[in-house]
Amino acid sequence: MLKVRIEIDVEVVALELYELEVTPPRDDFELEVKRTMQALRSGTIGPVDRARELYRRFGVDPTKVRPSSEALARRMKKGEPLPRINSLVDVANAMSVQLQVPVGLYDLGKVKDDELVVRLGEKAESYEGIGKEKVNVAGRICVADAEGPCGNPSADSARTMITTATERAAWIYFLPVRDDDVDRTAELIAVFGRGLVRMVP
């Protein structure tokens, strides 16, 4: 079973996803994409200042290094579509935009030792990002396993990324979310990830 250890003053919501059947992007997810776009247009998405404040608390300028939730929303406001990666990542991106809370997703089949630690990156720590070059996490919030950092609220790593072969995953909301939001997340994961969810204490 997944363990999540918090070493810094942050409040995260961690979920363990199991018995997943991740597929390529599904056509029936378009309804959720439209719902996300409508929330964006009508201004009913969550407030961006919570994630910005989280960054500032650890000395990171959120206008230079943006939380993933805000970066996605900004791209959509410019007319770019919600990225479609696979059935599970698509759910994470939609919920992240709607709630304006960064989401980290990690394939537990690729995580070393089934424990994730939320901590500050050490000097010179970095990892290869998904579709990006090196992501520097020195002095920034990151998620790490026994092998080192594998994600942060701006970008996850290629090493633990979700694919259609993923059967177990960790989902981390980097800010508190309501019980209703967790329930809705679990519903979407059940439908589109065809998996089960449990809260990680």
N, C-alpha and C positions, 0 to 999 in steps of 0.2 A: 504494500500500500504506500501511496505517495506521502512523503512528509515535506512540509514547508517550514523553514526556520527563518524568522525575521530578526536581523541583527541591527536594524536602524529604526528610527522613529517614523514608521509608515504603517498605515492600516490597509492591508490588501484583502481581497476576497479570492480564495483559491479553491478551484474545483478540480476533481479528478474525473476524467472522462474515460470510460472503458467500454469494451465490446463495440468499438466504433467500426463503421463501414463507410470510409470516406470515398467519395466518388469525384469524378471531374465535375465542373460547375453544372448545376441543374437548372433546367428551364423554369421549373416551378418556383424557383427562388426569386424570380422577377418581381413578384408581388412585394416581397420584403425590400427589394431594391427600390421600388416605387415608394414604399412607406418611408424609407430612409430619406429619399429625395424630398418628399412632401414635408417631413419634419424639418429638414434643412431650410426649405423655402419659407415655411411658415414661422420659423424661429422657435420651434418647440423642442429643439434638441437641448441636451443638458448644457449648463454653463461652462464655457471654456476656462474660466478663471481658476477652477479647482485644480486642473492639471498644471496650469501655469504656476500656481502657488506652490505646488509640490516641487516643481523644478527649482523655483527661486529659493526654497527652503534649503536646498543642497548646493546653492551657488551656481546654478545653471540658468543662463538667459534663455527663456522659452521662445523668444523671437528669433534666436539664432539656431537653437536645437529644439525643434518643435516636438511636443508629444504626438504620438502616432494618430491619436483621435482627432486632434486639430489639423494635422497635415492632411489627413483623408478628407475632412470636411472642406478645407480650403481648395483642394483639388476639385471636389465635386461642385463647389460654388463657381469655379471657373469653367464649368461645363464638361469636365472629364467624368467618365462613368465610374461607379464604384468598381474597384478592381475585382475581377473574378478569377480566383486561383483554384480552389476546389471547394467541395460542399461544406467543409468545416471552417476553413479560413474565411470564406464568404460570410458565414454567420458572425464570426468574430469582428470582421470589418464593419458589418452593418450595425451590430450592437455598440461597437466603439464609437461610431459616428453619432448614433442616436443618443447615447448617454454622455458622450464627450468624456469618456474614461479610457485611457490606454489599456489595451489587452495584450498579454503575452501568451503565446501558445507554444507548447514544447512537446515533442514526440517522446513519450516516456520509454519507448523502445531504444531510443538513442541517448537518453539521459543516464549518466553514470551514477549508480548506487541509489536510485529512487529517492534522493533527497535534493530539494532545491533550496537555496539560501538566497534571501533578499538582503543585499548588503551594498556597501559602496565599493566601486571598483578600486583596485590597488594601483599603485604607480605603474604606468606603461601597460596595463591590462587592456586587451582588445580582442575582437573576434571577427571572423568573416561574416558579414551581413548577408541577408537574402537579396541577391541581385545587386549587392553593393560591394565596395571594397571594404577595407578594414573599418570596423566600428570601434572607436576609442571609448572606453568606459572608466578611465582613471578619474576617481573622485566623483563619479556619477552613480545614481541608483542602477543596480544591475541584478540579474538573476543568475546564479551560478550553480553548477553541480560539482562533483568531485574532480572534474577535468578543467574547470574554470568557467568564466562567464559565458552565458549562452543567450542572453537577451537583456533588454532594458525597455523603458516605456516609449522609446522612439523606434527601435528596430530589433527584430529577433535575429538569431544566428542561422546560418545555412546548416550548421552541424545538427541542430535539433528541430529543423523545420518540419512542418506537417506535409505529408504526401498522401497519395491514395493507398499507400501501404500501412499507414498509421492505424494502430488498433487501440492504443492507450495514449492519453495526452493529459497534460496539465494546462489549465486555463487560469490565468491570473489577471484579475482586475486590479490595477495599481492604485485605486481609490475605493472607498466604501461605496457600495451600491445597495439599493433597497431589496428586501426579500422578494418583492414583485419582479424586480429586474432579474434576480437569480432564477426565479421560476420561469420567466419568459426565456431566459438563456437556455435552461434545461429543456424546455419545450422545443425550441428551435434545433438544439443538438439532437434531440430524439428523432425529429423529422428528417433533418438534412444530414446529420452525422450518423443517424441510425444507432445512436449509442446511449448509454446510461451515465448519470452524473451523480457524484456524491461530493458533499462539502468536505474540505480538508480543514480540520480544526486548527 
